[in-house]
Amino acid sequence: MKELPEWTSFKNACLCCKGCGLANTRNKVVIGRGAYKSAHIMLVGEGPGEQEDLTGEAFVGRAGKLLDNLFNALMFEPEDYYICNIVKCRPPGNREPSKEEVSSCMSWLRYQVKYIKPDIIVCLGAIALKYLVGEDARITKIRGNWIDRPGFFKIMPTYHPAAVLRDTNKKEELFRDMKKVKEYLGIIKKSS
């Protein structure tokens, strides 16, 4: 599948980014993975982990494998989704990205949203929720409930797969939240 010139320019600019200190410690920039040309769903996590930093691919570690298994179980089609992160470079030691780092990277994420035009954004975890919905948003309070951005997209906050790996009691809730996403995707596809 050939990349579109605008997407190629975006990727090249992103790969050369020196906008914050994370550029000094990264191995690779992690832009995302999935169907950027056709995705109805954009899943946004916090930042790349160790495996992602080494490979340059989003969600390829244990959390990514859990997400892939979930997609298979719910029968999502590969062309339905795109996965990325708030920051494109791994914070050292997998620490939470700083406000400055997020601020430097947010234009890349905005470009991805504008280019892909998803119908659904899934906030994977508290950090994605904080920066996409608001400082006061709490994953434990609004997880599993739709947030509507009329004329743009719906947001589904849910647990990050890494949190589910640490606390398997959250697995069923993640499954239920993604089942709601799948059901809404079905409505979107029927109406288009």
C-alpha positions in Angstrom: 0.0 0.0 0.0 1.5 3.3 -1.1 1.7 6.2 1.3 0.1 9.5 0.4 2.6 12.4 -0.1 1.1 14.4 2.9 1.5 11.5 5.2 5.0 10.8 4.0 6.0 14.5 4.7 4.4 14.2 8.2 6.3 11.0 8.9 9.6 12.5 7.7 9.2 15.6 9.8 8.2 13.6 12.9 11.2 11.2 12.5 13.5 14.3 12.6 11.8 16.0 15.5 14.1 17.5 18.2 11.2 19.4 19.9 12.0 18.2 23.4 14.6 16.3 25.5 13.1 12.9 24.6 14.9 13.2 21.2 18.2 12.8 23.1 17.2 9.5 24.8 15.1 7.7 22.2 16.2 4.9 19.9 13.4 5.4 17.4 10.4 7.7 16.9 7.2 5.8 17.2 4.5 7.4 15.0 1.8 4.7 15.1 0.5 1.7 13.3 -2.6 0.7 11.5 -4.9 1.9 8.7 -4.2 5.7 8.6 -6.1 5.9 5.3 -9.3 4.2 6.4 -9.5 4.0 10.2 -12.8 4.8 11.9 -11.1 4.3 15.2 -8.0 6.0 16.6 -6.6 4.5 19.8 -4.3 6.8 21.7 -2.0 5.7 24.5 0.5 7.5 26.6 3.9 6.9 25.0 6.1 4.2 23.6 7.6 1.5 25.8 10.8 -0.3 25.5 9.8 -2.7 22.6 8.2 0.2 20.7 11.4 2.4 21.2 13.5 -0.4 19.8 11.3 -1.3 16.8 9.7 2.1 16.0 6.3 0.4 15.9 3.4 1.3 18.3 2.0 -1.2 20.7 4.1 -4.2 19.8 5.1 -5.2 23.4 3.0 -7.2 25.9 0.3 -4.4 26.0 0.1 -4.4 22.2 -0.3 -8.1 22.1 -3.2 -7.9 24.6 -4.8 -5.2 22.4 -4.3 -7.3 19.3 -5.9 -10.3 21.0 -8.8 -8.1 22.0 -9.2 -6.9 18.4 -9.3 -10.5 17.2 -11.8 -11.6 19.9 -14.1 -8.8 18.9 -13.5 -9.3 15.2 -12.3 -5.8 14.4 -11.0 -5.5 10.8 -7.4 -4.2 10.4 -8.6 -1.4 8.2 -10.9 -0.1 11.1 -8.2 1.2 13.4 -5.0 3.2 13.9 -3.0 3.1 17.1 -0.7 5.9 18.3 0.5 7.7 21.5 0.4 11.2 23.0 4.2 11.4 22.8 6.1 9.8 19.9 9.4 9.1 21.9 9.8 6.9 24.9 10.2 8.7 28.2 13.2 7.2 30.0 12.3 4.4 32.4 8.7 4.5 31.0 8.0 7.5 33.3 4.9 9.7 32.6 5.7 12.3 29.9 6.1 15.8 31.3 3.7 18.6 30.3 6.5 20.2 28.2 7.1 16.9 26.3 3.4 16.5 25.7 3.1 20.1 24.5 6.0 19.6 22.1 4.4 16.5 20.7 0.7 17.5 20.6 1.0 19.0 17.1 1.9 15.6 15.7 -1.1 14.0 17.3 -3.4 16.8 16.1 -2.1 16.2 12.6 -2.9 12.5 12.9 -6.4 13.2 14.1 -7.0 15.8 11.3 -5.6 13.6 8.6 -7.3 10.3 9.7 -10.6 11.9 10.7 -11.6 9.1 13.1 -15.2 8.7 14.1 -14.1 7.3 17.5 -11.1 8.1 19.6 -10.3 5.5 22.4 -8.2 7.0 25.2 -6.1 4.2 26.5 -5.4 5.2 30.1 -5.3 8.1 32.4 -2.6 10.1 30.6 -4.3 10.0 27.2 -7.5 11.0 28.9 -5.9 13.9 30.8 -4.5 15.4 27.6 -7.4 14.7 25.2 -10.3 15.4 27.5 -9.1 17.5 30.4 -6.9 17.8 33.5 -9.7 16.9 35.8 -10.9 13.8 33.9 -10.4 10.6 35.9 -10.3 7.2 34.1 -11.8 5.4 37.1 -14.9 7.8 37.0 -15.6 8.1 33.3 -14.2 4.9 31.9 -16.7 3.1 29.6 -18.8 6.2 29.1 -19.0 8.0 25.7 -17.9 11.6 25.5 -19.4 13.3 22.5 -17.5 15.9 20.4 -20.4 16.8 18.1 -19.3 17.2 14.5 -16.0 15.5 15.1 -15.9 12.2 17.0 -16.9 10.3 20.1 -14.4 9.5 22.8 -14.3 6.2 24.7 -12.1 6.3 27.8 -10.8 2.9 28.9 -7.9 1.3 30.7 -4.5 1.1 29.1 -3.7 -2.5 28.2 -0.5 -2.2 30.4 -2.8 -1.5 33.4 -4.8 -4.6 32.6 -1.6 -6.6 32.6 -0.8 -5.3 36.1 -4.3 -5.8 37.4 -6.2 -8.6 35.6 -9.5 -7.5 37.4 -9.6 -4.7 34.8 -9.6 -7.1 31.8 -13.4 -7.6 31.7 -14.0 -3.8 31.9 -11.6 -3.2 29.0 -13.4 -5.9 27.0 -16.8 -4.3 27.7 -15.6 -0.9 26.7 -14.1 -2.1 23.4 -17.3 -4.1 22.8 -19.2 -0.7 23.0 -16.7 0.7 20.5 -17.3 -2.3 18.1 -21.1 -1.8 18.4 -20.8 1.9 17.6 -18.5 1.1 14.7 -21.2 -1.2 13.3 -23.7 1.8 13.4 -21.2 4.0 11.6 -20.6 1.4 8.9 -24.3 0.9 8.3 -24.9 4.6 7.9 -22.0 5.2 5.5 
